[in-house]
Amino acid sequence: MTSLDKRDHDIIIAGGGLAGMIAASSAAYYSGQTLSILVVDRNPLCEVGKKTITGWVCGDAVGKNTVDYMSNRIGIKWGYPEIEHPVKGVMAYSPDHETAVPFDGDGYILNRKLLPQKQTKDALKAGVEVKDMVALRSLIVENNSNTVIGVEGDDPANKSTFKKTAKLVIDCTGVTSVLRTNLPVKSFIQRRIHRDDLEGTGRYIYNFDIANEDKTFFDPDYCIIHLDQKLAPGGYAWVFPKGKNKVNIGLGIQQKAFDAMNKREGVHKSLKTLIDEYVQLNTVISKPKLSKSETDEGNSWGTWQVSVRRQNDCMVANGYMLVGDAAWMPKPLDAGGIGPAIIAATIAGRVAVEAIQSNDTSQRSLWKYNKEFINDYGYKTAGLEVFRRMLQGLTNEQINYGMKHFLSKMDVDKISKGEHPEFSTVDKIGIFIRGALNKKLAENLAYTSRLNEKLVEHYYNYPDNPETFTHWQQILNNYLDEAFSKFK
């Protein structure tokens, strides 16, 4: 293997979005700003981290606990104006609006256009170098070593090929990462995501007049989620407050469920049409207007694809790590990706520094990143993935019944922590359940709960080294294949 000392940089971070900049700042912090860290982003510096041509499209919500996780470990703090509005939590409503389930606790609604500027400023202050306007296309591999040693792409500003080497590459280029998809080294990393594990999402940022008071449609203190198969087939809709008269409103759909609805109703609705109808149904929001403030300009409307499966079963290879959306980290149940990305990027920066300081960036050396992320967050995602697949097959009537009759205080506490509910009341009230569909629902809830216990235990036993990974993954696949067949 070529000496690590001969590389252009110690760490190259591909992608300057939320995860990339936190990983850079984390690595700078844990190295005492002694390493050469380069962030490469495809956007101009004034638009760093922009996800699509329509902006920094996102639900904008994050739990206070994950921001504190970052702040307590690497000293990065966020405040106004990148934190646009505080919230007390999230309320999930049944289709009939009769049952509400609170979860997540205190949180923030971010301004995703301003946040990257704050992150970039923090990274530059910590000695991180940022190269903008470069579209990365591939990874560089050292001859006969099965090791990633750099990145290559297009540098249109200089009309040249961009090519830099590093001791370690951290991939934060998003859910459709071409670096991961075309990973040129042998590893356990899953390259491609199944289309059924992607949801199409879109949202507006609106200023509006208040037509009346109804906190099931808009609450300045809480993020609202509407579970409704007619409004958002296979997904959910949201109303996230960015102030008393400002909102991030949108929805996500599973494409198969959306196509089936269109076919069933004999229509050809688009995602945008569905979102427009959702806005019109809101009894509080009157005269919505796209926010044209300087802080929202170019970011008031957008669509994007988000993953709703567990994180990649393995997130490291020789000289290479995956963080954030590139590792499919958004929570399977609600597609919230900011929180897990913060946790993962904070861990990744430290593990990267430790690997470089030990002069070993092999898969084995980086393996602890897999283990630590799973212990801190990832242990719950496979169970939530199964739960999500079950929910996608329910009718509105079943969702109404289930939320009203099967959720206990213990379940709400679990949901508040982003974990799988236990549905401990299902067996106790089994004989009183009305209707065959609701009895089937009860059976499925009990099944997902039992399976979740097994999956959580299995994840807490994630292998300590690569040698036993294949066996661990086979057991995982056996669990999931059975569940996915059941909820096909």
HUTACOR-V345956 format. One record per helix or strand of 3 or more residues. SS is the DSSP state (alpha for helix, beta for strand). FROM is the first residue (numbers start at 1). TO is the last residue. If there is no record, write none. Layout:
ss=(SS:SS)
from=(FROM:FROM)
to=(TO:TO)
//
This chain:
ss=(alpha:beta:alpha:beta:alpha:beta:alpha:beta:beta:beta:beta:alpha:beta:beta:beta:alpha:beta:alpha:alpha:beta:beta:beta:beta:alpha:alpha:beta:beta:beta:alpha:alpha:alpha:alpha:alpha:alpha:alpha:alpha:alpha)
from=(4:9:18:37:45:61:64:83:90:100:107:112:129:135:147:156:160:178:195:198:222:236:246:255:271:285:301:320:324:338:363:378:396:409:430:436:466)
to=(6:14:30:40:47:63:74:87:93:103:110:125:131:142:155:158:171:181:197:210:226:243:254:265:281:290:307:322:327:357:376:391:405:416:432:460:486)
//
